[in-house]
């Protein structure tokens, strides 16, 4: 049976350039990212994959010397349009960072924070429901349901990262960005988060930056290979890893550049 969701384009980037002052960090990136799919960005350190990821929710706006050109559309709407409020955009495009970064608040308040500031819950019962649903979708509800008042910072690293995923999905985003979400985790916690990523793609377009090619091969359906600020190759993960069309991709995958 053909998976039609792979055909729905969620994010479309055209001729994207990113400059840090005079440094041209991202050059002419064109890519269409499918909905309900995990897309992995791979490439050597400093190749631009995290910089490009941060363009997708305008996180680069927070860096004074950073300047973005080109078009990035989500559902056909230009996210860099002057009328777009970056705060509202970031409710729609959730982000999970490399290091788990729970707020110094209770587990409950970590998850409730976004829905509260975006006015998504009218009553306490609505908020309770969102918190439970988010913790369940981050596969951590059973571990924390009896201590929702305990501080989020008291959880283990893997649990903290799943709490951050719950916090990211609580605002009902449509896209979930993950910047090396497992690099600070041990192998068991990594496996749990990878399993979770596979479940999350049923509801979101997931874009993950990873330095682990094995991880990209395990969790993604599409892979983009970045090198020196260029998007060298993009396609089905299986094809990128077994029959890459660009020699630079092959050199990276076989470990000759990295």
URGIBEL-V83911 format. One record per pair of residues at least 12 apart in sequence whose ideal C-beta (glycine too) atoms are under 6 Angstrom apart, sorted by the first residue. I is the first residue (numbers start at 0). J is the second residue. D is the distance in Angstrom with one decimal. If there is no record, write none. Layout:
i->I j->J d->D
i->I j->J d->D
This chain:
i->4 j->34 d->5.9
i->4 j->35 d->3.8
i->5 j->33 d->5.1
i->5 j->36 d->5.7
i->7 j->34 d->4.3
i->8 j->31 d->4.7
i->9 j->32 d->5.7
i->9 j->34 d->4.0
i->9 j->204 d->4.0
i->10 j->32 d->4.0
i->10 j->73 d->5.4
i->11 j->31 d->5.1
i->11 j->72 d->4.6
i->12 j->28 d->5.7
i->12 j->30 d->5.0
i->12 j->71 d->5.0
i->13 j->29 d->5.7
i->13 j->69 d->5.8
i->13 j->70 d->4.5
i->14 j->27 d->5.8
i->14 j->69 d->4.2
i->15 j->28 d->4.4
i->15 j->69 d->3.7
i->16 j->68 d->4.3
i->16 j->69 d->5.7
i->17 j->50 d->5.6
i->17 j->67 d->5.3
i->18 j->66 d->4.6
i->19 j->64 d->5.4
i->19 j->65 d->5.6
i->20 j->64 d->4.4
i->24 j->47 d->5.6
i->24 j->50 d->5.2
i->24 j->228 d->5.5
i->25 j->47 d->4.9
i->25 j->50 d->5.7
i->25 j->51 d->5.5
i->25 j->228 d->5.2
i->26 j->228 d->4.8
i->26 j->229 d->5.4
i->28 j->230 d->4.6
i->30 j->233 d->5.6
i->34 j->204 d->4.8
i->35 j->200 d->5.8
i->36 j->220 d->5.0
i->36 j->221 d->5.9
i->37 j->200 d->5.0
i->37 j->205 d->4.5
i->37 j->218 d->5.3
i->37 j->219 d->4.4
i->37 j->220 d->5.8
i->38 j->206 d->5.0
i->38 j->221 d->4.4
i->39 j->207 d->5.3
i->39 j->209 d->5.7
i->39 j->215 d->3.8
i->39 j->219 d->3.7
i->39 j->222 d->4.8
i->40 j->208 d->4.7
i->40 j->223 d->5.1
i->41 j->215 d->5.1
i->41 j->224 d->5.5
i->42 j->224 d->5.6
i->42 j->225 d->3.7
i->42 j->226 d->5.5
i->43 j->257 d->5.2
i->46 j->225 d->4.3
i->46 j->226 d->5.3
i->47 j->225 d->5.1
i->47 j->228 d->4.4
i->48 j->208 d->4.9
i->48 j->225 d->4.6
i->49 j->178 d->5.5
i->49 j->208 d->5.2
i->52 j->176 d->5.5
i->52 j->178 d->5.9
i->52 j->208 d->5.2
i->54 j->67 d->5.7
i->55 j->176 d->5.9
i->56 j->89 d->5.1
i->56 j->92 d->3.9
i->56 j->94 d->5.8
i->57 j->85 d->4.7
i->57 j->88 d->6.0
i->60 j->85 d->5.8
i->90 j->117 d->5.1
i->90 j->170 d->4.2
i->91 j->172 d->5.3
i->91 j->173 d->5.5
i->92 j->172 d->5.9
i->92 j->174 d->4.5
i->93 j->167 d->3.4
i->93 j->172 d->3.9
i->93 j->175 d->4.8
i->94 j->176 d->4.7
i->95 j->163 d->5.4
i->95 j->164 d->5.5
i->95 j->167 d->5.3
i->95 j->177 d->4.6
i->95 j->180 d->5.0
i->96 j->178 d->5.5
i->97 j->178 d->5.4
i->97 j->179 d->4.4
i->97 j->182 d->5.4
i->98 j->183 d->5.1
i->99 j->156 d->5.9
i->99 j->159 d->3.5
i->99 j->160 d->4.3
i->99 j->163 d->5.4
i->101 j->151 d->3.4
i->101 j->152 d->5.6
i->101 j->159 d->5.3
i->101 j->162 d->5.4
i->103 j->152 d->6.0
i->105 j->148 d->4.9
i->106 j->143 d->5.2
i->106 j->147 d->5.1
i->106 j->149 d->5.9
i->106 j->151 d->5.0
i->107 j->130 d->5.7
i->107 j->147 d->4.1
i->109 j->151 d->4.4
i->109 j->162 d->5.8
i->109 j->166 d->5.3
i->110 j->130 d->4.6
i->110 j->133 d->5.0
i->110 j->165 d->5.1
i->110 j->166 d->5.4
i->110 j->169 d->5.0
i->111 j->126 d->5.3
i->111 j->130 d->5.5
i->113 j->169 d->4.9
i->113 j->170 d->4.1
i->114 j->129 d->5.0
i->114 j->169 d->5.4
i->117 j->170 d->5.6
i->129 j->169 d->5.8
i->133 j->165 d->4.3
i->133 j->168 d->5.2
i->133 j->169 d->4.2
i->134 j->165 d->4.9
i->136 j->168 d->5.5
i->137 j->161 d->4.6
i->137 j->164 d->4.3
i->137 j->165 d->3.7
i->138 j->195 d->5.1
i->139 j->161 d->4.2
i->156 j->184 d->5.6
i->157 j->184 d->5.3
i->157 j->188 d->2.6
i->157 j->191 d->5.9
i->160 j->192 d->6.0
i->174 j->204 d->4.8
i->175 j->203 d->4.6
i->175 j->205 d->4.9
i->176 j->206 d->5.2
i->177 j->207 d->4.4
i->178 j->208 d->4.9
i->179 j->208 d->5.6
i->179 j->209 d->6.0
i->180 j->192 d->5.9
i->193 j->217 d->6.0
i->193 j->218 d->5.2
i->196 j->218 d->5.0
i->216 j->240 d->5.5
i->219 j->236 d->4.9
i->220 j->236 d->5.8
i->222 j->236 d->4.5
i->222 j->239 d->4.3
i->224 j->248 d->4.8
i->226 j->247 d->5.4
i->231 j->245 d->5.2
i->231 j->247 d->5.2
i->231 j->248 d->5.8
i->232 j->245 d->4.7
i->232 j->248 d->4.7
